[in-house]
Amino acid sequence: MGGPGNPDYTRGNTNGEVKDWNRPMGKTDIQYHYNQHGSTEFTNKGGFSPGALNYVDRYHPEMNLFHKTKKIR
């Protein structure tokens, strides 16, 4: 899987994105992948920005966020 227009993985009904970024993933990155691919799980080596965490807490508490291999939300 993966590539343009596709989620990086699918587990059951859950689409996920994996990023190997050194920078934190921002709110607009999460919104883009959620709107384009329906992704509700995100893994990023650089973590997540405070704005991204607030967005997920407020609008999408069903999302799972992982920093490297540790679940943070």
PDB file of N, CA, C and O in Angstrom:
ATOM      1  N   MET A   1       0.840  -1.178   0.000  1.00  0.00           N
ATOM      2  CA  MET A   1       0.000   0.000   0.000  1.00  0.00           C
ATOM      3  C   MET A   1       0.884   1.239   0.000  1.00  0.00           C
ATOM      4  O   MET A   1       2.090   1.163  -0.233  1.00  0.00           O
ATOM      5  N   GLY A   2       0.279   2.345   0.257  1.00  0.00           N
ATOM      6  CA  GLY A   2       1.026   3.591   0.273  1.00  0.00           C
ATOM      7  C   GLY A   2       1.051   4.221  -1.101  1.00  0.00           C
ATOM      8  O   GLY A   2       0.339   3.787  -2.007  1.00  0.00           O
ATOM      9  N   GLY A   3       1.847   5.214  -1.251  1.00  0.00           N
ATOM     10  CA  GLY A   3       1.926   5.937  -2.510  1.00  0.00           C
ATOM     11  C   GLY A   3       0.896   7.042  -2.550  1.00  0.00           C
ATOM     12  O   GLY A   3       0.045   7.136  -1.666  1.00  0.00           O
ATOM     13  N   PRO A   4       0.965   7.880  -3.568  1.00  0.00           N
ATOM     14  CA  PRO A   4       0.026   8.994  -3.681  1.00  0.00           C
ATOM     15  C   PRO A   4      -1.423   8.525  -3.753  1.00  0.00           C
ATOM     16  O   PRO A   4      -1.766   7.644  -4.542  1.00  0.00           O
ATOM     17  N   GLY A   5      -2.256   9.119  -2.929  1.00  0.00           N
ATOM     18  CA  GLY A   5      -3.681   8.811  -2.963  1.00  0.00           C
ATOM     19  C   GLY A   5      -4.087   7.565  -2.201  1.00  0.00           C
ATOM     20  O   GLY A   5      -5.261   7.197  -2.227  1.00  0.00           O
ATOM     21  N   ASN A   6      -3.157   6.899  -1.521  1.00  0.00           N
ATOM     22  CA  ASN A   6      -3.479   5.684  -0.774  1.00  0.00           C
ATOM     23  C   ASN A   6      -2.928   5.768   0.643  1.00  0.00           C
ATOM     24  O   ASN A   6      -1.888   6.386   0.870  1.00  0.00           O
ATOM     25  N   PRO A   7      -3.625   5.145   1.602  1.00  0.00           N
ATOM     26  CA  PRO A   7      -3.066   5.093   2.960  1.00  0.00           C
ATOM     27  C   PRO A   7      -1.843   4.176   2.966  1.00  0.00           C
ATOM     28  O   PRO A   7      -1.675   3.355   2.065  1.00  0.00           O
ATOM     29  N   ASP A   8      -0.995   4.317   3.979  1.00  0.00           N
ATOM     30  CA  ASP A   8       0.200   3.481   4.081  1.00  0.00           C
ATOM     31  C   ASP A   8      -0.137   2.053   4.493  1.00  0.00           C
ATOM     32  O   ASP A   8       0.550   1.111   4.098  1.00  0.00           O
ATOM     33  N   TYR A   9      -1.189   1.894   5.281  1.00  0.00           N
ATOM     34  CA  TYR A   9      -1.620   0.548   5.660  1.00  0.00           C
ATOM     35  C   TYR A   9      -3.097   0.555   6.016  1.00  0.00           C
ATOM     36  O   TYR A   9      -3.674   1.598   6.323  1.00  0.00           O
ATOM     37  N   THR A  10      -3.691  -0.618   5.969  1.00  0.00           N
ATOM     38  CA  THR A  10      -5.079  -0.810   6.369  1.00  0.00           C
ATOM     39  C   THR A  10      -5.127  -1.991   7.323  1.00  0.00           C
ATOM     40  O   THR A  10      -4.612  -3.069   7.028  1.00  0.00           O
ATOM     41  N   ARG A  11      -5.750  -1.769   8.466  1.00  0.00           N
ATOM     42  CA  ARG A  11      -5.934  -2.825   9.449  1.00  0.00           C
ATOM     43  C   ARG A  11      -7.434  -2.871   9.758  1.00  0.00           C
ATOM     44  O   ARG A  11      -7.949  -2.015  10.478  1.00  0.00           O
ATOM     45  N   GLY A  12      -8.126  -3.862   9.216  1.00  0.00           N
ATOM     46  CA  GLY A  12      -9.581  -3.910   9.352  1.00  0.00           C
ATOM     47  C   GLY A  12     -10.190  -2.727   8.632  1.00  0.00           C
ATOM     48  O   GLY A  12      -9.974  -2.548   7.433  1.00  0.00           O
ATOM     49  N   ASN A  13     -10.950  -1.917   9.354  1.00  0.00           N
ATOM     50  CA  ASN A  13     -11.563  -0.713   8.782  1.00  0.00           C
ATOM     51  C   ASN A  13     -10.731   0.536   9.030  1.00  0.00           C
ATOM     52  O   ASN A  13     -11.179   1.647   8.744  1.00  0.00           O
ATOM     53  N   THR A  14      -9.527   0.368   9.559  1.00  0.00           N
ATOM     54  CA  THR A  14      -8.682   1.489   9.941  1.00  0.00           C
ATOM     55  C   THR A  14      -7.589   1.721   8.900  1.00  0.00           C
ATOM     56  O   THR A  14      -6.826   0.815   8.564  1.00  0.00           O
ATOM     57  N   ASN A  15      -7.531   2.959   8.398  1.00  0.00           N
ATOM     58  CA  ASN A  15      -6.450   3.366   7.499  1.00  0.00           C
ATOM     59  C   ASN A  15      -5.408   4.113   8.312  1.00  0.00           C
ATOM     60  O   ASN A  15      -5.749   4.897   9.197  1.00  0.00           O
ATOM     61  N   GLY A  16      -4.134   3.872   8.013  1.00  0.00           N
ATOM     62  CA  GLY A  16      -3.073   4.520   8.767  1.00  0.00           C
ATOM     63  C   GLY A  16      -2.011   5.135   7.892  1.00  0.00           C
ATOM     64  O   GLY A  16      -1.787   4.710   6.759  1.00  0.00           O
ATOM     65  N   GLU A  17      -1.357   6.146   8.441  1.00  0.00           N
ATOM     66  CA  GLU A  17      -0.257   6.843   7.781  1.00  0.00           C
ATOM     67  C   GLU A  17       0.982   6.743   8.656  1.00  0.00           C
ATOM     68  O   GLU A  17       0.910   6.918   9.872  1.00  0.00           O
ATOM     69  N   VAL A  18       2.115   6.460   8.031  1.00  0.00           N
ATOM     70  CA  VAL A  18       3.391   6.392   8.730  1.00  0.00           C
ATOM     71  C   VAL A  18       4.310   7.438   8.108  1.00  0.00           C
ATOM     72  O   VAL A  18       4.511   7.454   6.894  1.00  0.00           O
ATOM     73  N   LYS A  19       4.864   8.310   8.947  1.00  0.00           N
ATOM     74  CA  LYS A  19       5.782   9.351   8.482  1.00  0.00           C
ATOM     75  C   LYS A  19       7.115   9.200   9.196  1.00  0.00           C
ATOM     76  O   LYS A  19       7.157   8.924  10.395  1.00  0.00           O
ATOM     77  N   ASP A  20       8.192   9.379   8.466  1.00  0.00           N
ATOM     78  CA  ASP A  20       9.537   9.300   9.016  1.00  0.00           C
ATOM     79  C   ASP A  20      10.129  10.707   9.045  1.00  0.00           C
ATOM     80  O   ASP A  20      11.264  10.928   8.622  1.00  0.00           O
ATOM     81  N   TRP A  21       9.345  11.645   9.546  1.00  0.00           N
ATOM     82  CA  TRP A  21       9.758  13.041   9.577  1.00  0.00           C
ATOM     83  C   TRP A  21      10.474  13.343  10.885  1.00  0.00           C
ATOM     84  O   TRP A  21      10.113  12.799  11.928  1.00  0.00           O
ATOM     85  N   ASN A  22      11.472  14.194  10.840  1.00  0.00           N
ATOM     86  CA  ASN A  22      12.130  14.656  12.061  1.00  0.00           C
ATOM     87  C   ASN A  22      11.355  15.797  12.701  1.00  0.00           C
ATOM     88  O   ASN A  22      11.547  16.098  13.879  1.00  0.00           O
ATOM     89  N   ARG A  23      10.490  16.426  11.938  1.00  0.00           N
ATOM     90  CA  ARG A  23       9.673  17.520  12.467  1.00  0.00           C
ATOM     91  C   ARG A  23       8.330  16.958  12.936  1.00  0.00           C
ATOM     92  O   ARG A  23       7.892  15.912  12.456  1.00  0.00           O
ATOM     93  N   PRO A  24       7.680  17.646  13.867  1.00  0.00           N
ATOM     94  CA  PRO A  24       6.358  17.198  14.302  1.00  0.00           C
ATOM     95  C   PRO A  24       5.329  17.302  13.175  1.00  0.00           C
ATOM     96  O   PRO A  24       5.391  18.200  12.336  1.00  0.00           O
ATOM     97  N   MET A  25       4.409  16.386  13.178  1.00  0.00           N
ATOM     98  CA  MET A  25       3.306  16.410  12.218  1.00  0.00           C
ATOM     99  C   MET A  25       2.294  17.443  12.716  1.00  0.00           C
ATOM    100  O   MET A  25       1.922  17.438  13.890  1.00  0.00           O
ATOM    101  N   GLY A  26       1.854  18.325  11.824  1.00  0.00           N
ATOM    102  CA  GLY A  26       0.952  19.403  12.201  1.00  0.00           C
ATOM    103  C   GLY A  26      -0.515  19.078  11.949  1.00  0.00           C
ATOM    104  O   GLY A  26      -0.865  18.042  11.383  1.00  0.00           O
ATOM    105  N   LYS A  27      -1.343  19.993  12.385  1.00  0.00           N
ATOM    106  CA  LYS A  27      -2.793  19.864  12.227  1.00  0.00           C
ATOM    107  C   LYS A  27      -3.183  19.736  10.756  1.00  0.00           C
ATOM    108  O   LYS A  27      -4.017  18.899  10.410  1.00  0.00           O
ATOM    109  N   THR A  28      -2.590  20.553   9.887  1.00  0.00           N
ATOM    110  CA  THR A  28      -2.966  20.501   8.473  1.00  0.00           C
ATOM    111  C   THR A  28      -2.552  19.176   7.825  1.00  0.00           C
ATOM    112  O   THR A  28      -3.229  18.696   6.916  1.00  0.00           O
ATOM    113  N   ASP A  29      -1.440  18.581   8.289  1.00  0.00           N
ATOM    114  CA  ASP A  29      -1.031  17.266   7.781  1.00  0.00           C
ATOM    115  C   ASP A  29      -2.070  16.206   8.146  1.00  0.00           C
ATOM    116  O   ASP A  29      -2.437  15.371   7.319  1.00  0.00           O
ATOM    117  N   ILE A  30      -2.535  16.249   9.381  1.00  0.00           N
ATOM    118  CA  ILE A  30      -3.546  15.283   9.830  1.00  0.00           C
ATOM    119  C   ILE A  30      -4.849  15.494   9.077  1.00  0.00           C
ATOM    120  O   ILE A  30      -5.468  14.528   8.632  1.00  0.00           O
ATOM    121  N   GLN A  31      -5.277  16.749   8.928  1.00  0.00           N
ATOM    122  CA  GLN A  31      -6.507  17.038   8.194  1.00  0.00           C
ATOM    123  C   GLN A  31      -6.419  16.536   6.754  1.00  0.00           C
ATOM    124  O   GLN A  31      -7.375  15.953   6.243  1.00  0.00           O
ATOM    125  N   TYR A  32      -5.292  16.754   6.105  1.00  0.00           N
ATOM    126  CA  TYR A  32      -5.116  16.330   4.720  1.00  0.00           C
ATOM    127  C   TYR A  32      -5.281  14.816   4.591  1.00  0.00           C
ATOM    128  O   TYR A  32      -6.055  14.350   3.756  1.00  0.00           O
ATOM    129  N   HIS A  33      -4.570  14.053   5.401  1.00  0.00           N
ATOM    130  CA  HIS A  33      -4.618  12.595   5.291  1.00  0.00           C
ATOM    131  C   HIS A  33      -5.964  12.033   5.734  1.00  0.00           C
ATOM    132  O   HIS A  33      -6.409  11.012   5.211  1.00  0.00           O
ATOM    133  N   TYR A  34      -6.609  12.681   6.680  1.00  0.00           N
ATOM    134  CA  TYR A  34      -7.945  12.251   7.092  1.00  0.00           C
ATOM    135  C   TYR A  34      -8.942  12.492   5.956  1.00  0.00           C
ATOM    136  O   TYR A  34      -9.750  11.616   5.646  1.00  0.00           O
ATOM    137  N   ASN A  35      -8.889  13.663   5.339  1.00  0.00           N
ATOM    138  CA  ASN A  35      -9.830  13.998   4.259  1.00  0.00           C
ATOM    139  C   ASN A  35      -9.547  13.227   2.979  1.00  0.00           C
ATOM    140  O   ASN A  35     -10.489  12.830   2.294  1.00  0.00           O
ATOM    141  N   GLN A  36      -8.288  13.002   2.633  1.00  0.00           N
ATOM    142  CA  GLN A  36      -7.935  12.313   1.388  1.00  0.00           C
ATOM    143  C   GLN A  36      -8.065  10.797   1.492  1.00  0.00           C
ATOM    144  O   GLN A  36      -8.571  10.158   0.570  1.00  0.00           O
ATOM    145  N   HIS A  37      -7.617  10.215   2.601  1.00  0.00           N
ATOM    146  CA  HIS A  37      -7.528   8.759   2.715  1.00  0.00           C
ATOM    147  C   HIS A  37      -8.423   8.167   3.780  1.00  0.00           C
ATOM    148  O   HIS A  37      -8.569   6.947   3.855  1.00  0.00           O
ATOM    149  N   GLY A  38      -9.030   9.013   4.610  1.00  0.00           N
ATOM    150  CA  GLY A  38      -9.819   8.504   5.727  1.00  0.00           C
ATOM    151  C   GLY A  38      -8.946   7.918   6.827  1.00  0.00           C
ATOM    152  O   GLY A  38      -9.404   7.085   7.609  1.00  0.00           O
ATOM    153  N   SER A  39      -7.693   8.348   6.890  1.00  0.00           N
ATOM    154  CA  SER A  39      -6.762   7.803   7.882  1.00  0.00           C
ATOM    155  C   SER A  39      -7.158   8.231   9.292  1.00  0.00           C
ATOM    156  O   SER A  39      -7.462   9.397   9.541  1.00  0.00           O
ATOM    157  N   THR A  40      -7.148   7.261  10.212  1.00  0.00           N
ATOM    158  CA  THR A  40      -7.457   7.546  11.611  1.00  0.00           C
ATOM    159  C   THR A  40      -6.347   7.079  12.546  1.00  0.00           C
ATOM    160  O   THR A  40      -6.496   7.149  13.766  1.00  0.00           O
ATOM    161  N   GLU A  41      -5.242   6.604  11.991  1.00  0.00           N
ATOM    162  CA  GLU A  41      -4.051   6.282  12.777  1.00  0.00           C
ATOM    163  C   GLU A  41      -2.851   6.944  12.127  1.00  0.00           C
ATOM    164  O   GLU A  41      -2.676   6.891  10.910  1.00  0.00           O
ATOM    165  N   PHE A  42      -2.024   7.573  12.961  1.00  0.00           N
ATOM    166  CA  PHE A  42      -0.852   8.275  12.466  1.00  0.00           C
ATOM    167  C   PHE A  42       0.357   7.910  13.317  1.00  0.00           C
ATOM    168  O   PHE A  42       0.288   7.903  14.546  1.00  0.00           O
ATOM    169  N   THR A  43       1.456   7.608  12.653  1.00  0.00           N
ATOM    170  CA  THR A  43       2.718   7.338  13.316  1.00  0.00           C
ATOM    171  C   THR A  43       3.758   8.269  12.721  1.00  0.00           C
ATOM    172  O   THR A  43       3.902   8.352  11.501  1.00  0.00           O
ATOM    173  N   ASN A  44       4.485   8.974  13.589  1.00  0.00           N
ATOM    174  CA  ASN A  44       5.506   9.891  13.107  1.00  0.00           C
ATOM    175  C   ASN A  44       6.700   9.874  14.046  1.00  0.00           C
ATOM    176  O   ASN A  44       6.545   9.963  15.264  1.00  0.00           O
ATOM    177  N   LYS A  45       7.889   9.758  13.475  1.00  0.00           N
ATOM    178  CA  LYS A  45       9.121   9.743  14.251  1.00  0.00           C
ATOM    179  C   LYS A  45       9.320  11.062  14.996  1.00  0.00           C
ATOM    180  O   LYS A  45       9.878  11.067  16.094  1.00  0.00           O
ATOM    181  N   GLY A  46       8.881  12.166  14.427  1.00  0.00           N
ATOM    182  CA  GLY A  46       9.070  13.488  15.026  1.00  0.00           C
ATOM    183  C   GLY A  46       7.956  13.917  15.956  1.00  0.00           C
ATOM    184  O   GLY A  46       7.995  15.034  16.472  1.00  0.00           O
ATOM    185  N   GLY A  47       6.969  13.079  16.189  1.00  0.00           N
ATOM    186  CA  GLY A  47       5.873  13.429  17.084  1.00  0.00           C
ATOM    187  C   GLY A  47       4.815  14.288  16.412  1.00  0.00           C
ATOM    188  O   GLY A  47       4.650  14.256  15.193  1.00  0.00           O
ATOM    189  N   PHE A  48       4.099  15.058  17.229  1.00  0.00           N
ATOM    190  CA  PHE A  48       2.977  15.861  16.755  1.00  0.00           C
ATOM    191  C   PHE A  48       3.015  17.241  17.401  1.00  0.00           C
ATOM    192  O   PHE A  48       3.425  17.384  18.552  1.00  0.00           O
ATOM    193  N   SER A  49       2.589  18.243  16.660  1.00  0.00           N
ATOM    194  CA  SER A  49       2.576  19.606  17.176  1.00  0.00           C
ATOM    195  C   SER A  49       1.450  19.757  18.198  1.00  0.00           C
ATOM    196  O   SER A  49       0.498  18.977  18.189  1.00  0.00           O
ATOM    197  N   PRO A  50       1.554  20.763  19.086  1.00  0.00           N
ATOM    198  CA  PRO A  50       0.459  21.010  20.029  1.00  0.00           C
ATOM    199  C   PRO A  50      -0.872  21.268  19.321  1.00  0.00           C
ATOM    200  O   PRO A  50      -1.926  20.847  19.799  1.00  0.00           O
ATOM    201  N   GLY A  51      -0.821  21.961  18.180  1.00  0.00           N
ATOM    202  CA  GLY A  51      -2.045  22.219  17.417  1.00  0.00           C
ATOM    203  C   GLY A  51      -2.681  20.939  16.900  1.00  0.00           C
ATOM    204  O   GLY A  51      -3.906  20.811  16.894  1.00  0.00           O
ATOM    205  N   ALA A  52      -1.861  19.997  16.467  1.00  0.00           N
ATOM    206  CA  ALA A  52      -2.370  18.711  15.991  1.00  0.00           C
ATOM    207  C   ALA A  52      -3.014  17.935  17.131  1.00  0.00           C
ATOM    208  O   ALA A  52      -4.078  17.341  16.957  1.00  0.00           O
ATOM    209  N   LEU A  53      -2.375  17.936  18.297  1.00  0.00           N
ATOM    210  CA  LEU A  53      -2.924  17.226  19.458  1.00  0.00           C
ATOM    211  C   LEU A  53      -4.258  17.831  19.896  1.00  0.00           C
ATOM    212  O   LEU A  53      -5.199  17.103  20.212  1.00  0.00           O
ATOM    213  N   ASN A  54      -4.338  19.173  19.913  1.00  0.00           N
ATOM    214  CA  ASN A  54      -5.593  19.842  20.277  1.00  0.00           C
ATOM    215  C   ASN A  54      -6.695  19.524  19.271  1.00  0.00           C
ATOM    216  O   ASN A  54      -7.839  19.285  19.659  1.00  0.00           O
ATOM    217  N   TYR A  55      -6.360  19.521  17.988  1.00  0.00           N
ATOM    218  CA  TYR A  55      -7.329  19.216  16.937  1.00  0.00           C
ATOM    219  C   TYR A  55      -7.886  17.802  17.108  1.00  0.00           C
ATOM    220  O   TYR A  55      -9.098  17.594  17.040  1.00  0.00           O
ATOM    221  N   VAL A  56      -7.007  16.843  17.326  1.00  0.00           N
ATOM    222  CA  VAL A  56      -7.444  15.453  17.493  1.00  0.00           C
ATOM    223  C   VAL A  56      -8.303  15.323  18.745  1.00  0.00           C
ATOM    224  O   VAL A  56      -9.352  14.680  18.703  1.00  0.00           O
ATOM    225  N   ASP A  57      -7.883  15.920  19.856  1.00  0.00           N
ATOM    226  CA  ASP A  57      -8.658  15.844  21.096  1.00  0.00           C
ATOM    227  C   ASP A  57     -10.056  16.435  20.923  1.00  0.00           C
ATOM    228  O   ASP A  57     -11.035  15.894  21.437  1.00  0.00           O
ATOM    229  N   ARG A  58     -10.138  17.534  20.205  1.00  0.00           N
ATOM    230  CA  ARG A  58     -11.417  18.237  20.084  1.00  0.00           C
ATOM    231  C   ARG A  58     -12.349  17.644  19.031  1.00  0.00           C
ATOM    232  O   ARG A  58     -13.545  17.494  19.281  1.00  0.00           O
ATOM    233  N   TYR A  59     -11.813  17.304  17.852  1.00  0.00           N
ATOM    234  CA  TYR A  59     -12.663  16.913  16.739  1.00  0.00           C
ATOM    235  C   TYR A  59     -12.628  15.428  16.380  1.00  0.00           C
ATOM    236  O   TYR A  59     -13.586  14.923  15.796  1.00  0.00           O
ATOM    237  N   HIS A  60     -11.561  14.725  16.711  1.00  0.00           N
ATOM    238  CA  HIS A  60     -11.436  13.318  16.323  1.00  0.00           C
ATOM    239  C   HIS A  60     -10.831  12.475  17.450  1.00  0.00           C
ATOM    240  O   HIS A  60      -9.740  11.928  17.291  1.00  0.00           O
ATOM    241  N   PRO A  61     -11.521  12.367  18.574  1.00  0.00           N
ATOM    242  CA  PRO A  61     -10.951  11.580  19.681  1.00  0.00           C
ATOM    243  C   PRO A  61     -10.796  10.099  19.345  1.00  0.00           C
ATOM    244  O   PRO A  61     -10.127   9.375  20.082  1.00  0.00           O
ATOM    245  N   GLU A  62     -11.395   9.634  18.258  1.00  0.00           N
ATOM    246  CA  GLU A  62     -11.258   8.233  17.838  1.00  0.00           C
ATOM    247  C   GLU A  62      -9.911   7.958  17.158  1.00  0.00           C
ATOM    248  O   GLU A  62      -9.552   6.799  16.952  1.00  0.00           O
ATOM    249  N   MET A  63      -9.169   9.004  16.810  1.00  0.00           N
ATOM    250  CA  MET A  63      -7.883   8.832  16.143  1.00  0.00           C
ATOM    251  C   MET A  63      -6.837   8.304  17.118  1.00  0.00           C
ATOM    252  O   MET A  63      -6.861   8.612  18.310  1.00  0.00           O
ATOM    253  N   ASN A  64      -5.921   7.502  16.584  1.00  0.00           N
ATOM    254  CA  ASN A  64      -4.786   6.996  17.352  1.00  0.00           C
ATOM    255  C   ASN A  64      -3.518   7.648  16.826  1.00  0.00           C
ATOM    256  O   ASN A  64      -3.258   7.645  15.622  1.00  0.00           O
ATOM    257  N   LEU A  65      -2.730   8.208  17.741  1.00  0.00           N
ATOM    258  CA  LEU A  65      -1.472   8.850  17.381  1.00  0.00           C
ATOM    259  C   LEU A  65      -0.334   8.111  18.068  1.00  0.00           C
ATOM    260  O   LEU A  65      -0.396   7.810  19.260  1.00  0.00           O
ATOM    261  N   PHE A  66       0.714   7.822  17.288  1.00  0.00           N
ATOM    262  CA  PHE A  66       1.872   7.105  17.813  1.00  0.00           C
ATOM    263  C   PHE A  66       3.139   7.917  17.545  1.00  0.00           C
ATOM    264  O   PHE A  66       3.369   8.371  16.424  1.00  0.00           O
ATOM    265  N   HIS A  67       3.952   8.095  18.576  1.00  0.00           N
ATOM    266  CA  HIS A  67       5.259   8.708  18.428  1.00  0.00           C
ATOM    267  C   HIS A  67       6.263   7.568  18.456  1.00  0.00           C
ATOM    268  O   HIS A  67       6.492   6.948  19.494  1.00  0.00           O
ATOM    269  N   LYS A  68       6.857   7.300  17.300  1.00  0.00           N
ATOM    270  CA  LYS A  68       7.674   6.106  17.079  1.00  0.00           C
ATOM    271  C   LYS A  68       6.795   4.891  17.329  1.00  0.00           C
ATOM    272  O   LYS A  68       5.911   4.626  16.515  1.00  0.00           O
ATOM    273  N   THR A  69       6.982   4.144  18.400  1.00  0.00           N
ATOM    274  CA  THR A  69       6.137   2.966  18.656  1.00  0.00           C
ATOM    275  C   THR A  69       5.242   3.169  19.865  1.00  0.00           C
ATOM    276  O   THR A  69       4.491   2.261  20.222  1.00  0.00           O
ATOM    277  N   LYS A  70       5.295   4.334  20.512  1.00  0.00           N
ATOM    278  CA  LYS A  70       4.510   4.582  21.713  1.00  0.00           C
ATOM    279  C   LYS A  70       3.217   5.332  21.394  1.00  0.00           C
ATOM    280  O   LYS A  70       3.240   6.384  20.755  1.00  0.00           O
ATOM    281  N   LYS A  71       2.093   4.777  21.847  1.00  0.00           N
ATOM    282  CA  LYS A  71       0.797   5.436  21.622  1.00  0.00           C
ATOM    283  C   LYS A  71       0.678   6.631  22.554  1.00  0.00           C
ATOM    284  O   LYS A  71       0.844   6.503  23.767  1.00  0.00           O
ATOM    285  N   ILE A  72       0.384   7.811  21.970  1.00  0.00           N
ATOM    286  CA  ILE A  72       0.237   9.008  22.784  1.00  0.00           C
ATOM    287  C   ILE A  72      -1.204   9.498  22.857  1.00  0.00           C
ATOM    288  O   ILE A  72      -1.534  10.277  23.752  1.00  0.00           O
ATOM    289  N   ARG A  73      -2.060   9.072  21.958  1.00  0.00           N
ATOM    290  CA  ARG A  73      -3.502   9.397  21.983  1.00  0.00           C
ATOM    291  C   ARG A  73      -4.258   8.210  21.461  1.00  0.00           C
ATOM    292  O   ARG A  73      -5.487   8.244  21.386  1.00  0.00           O
TER     293      ARG A  73
END
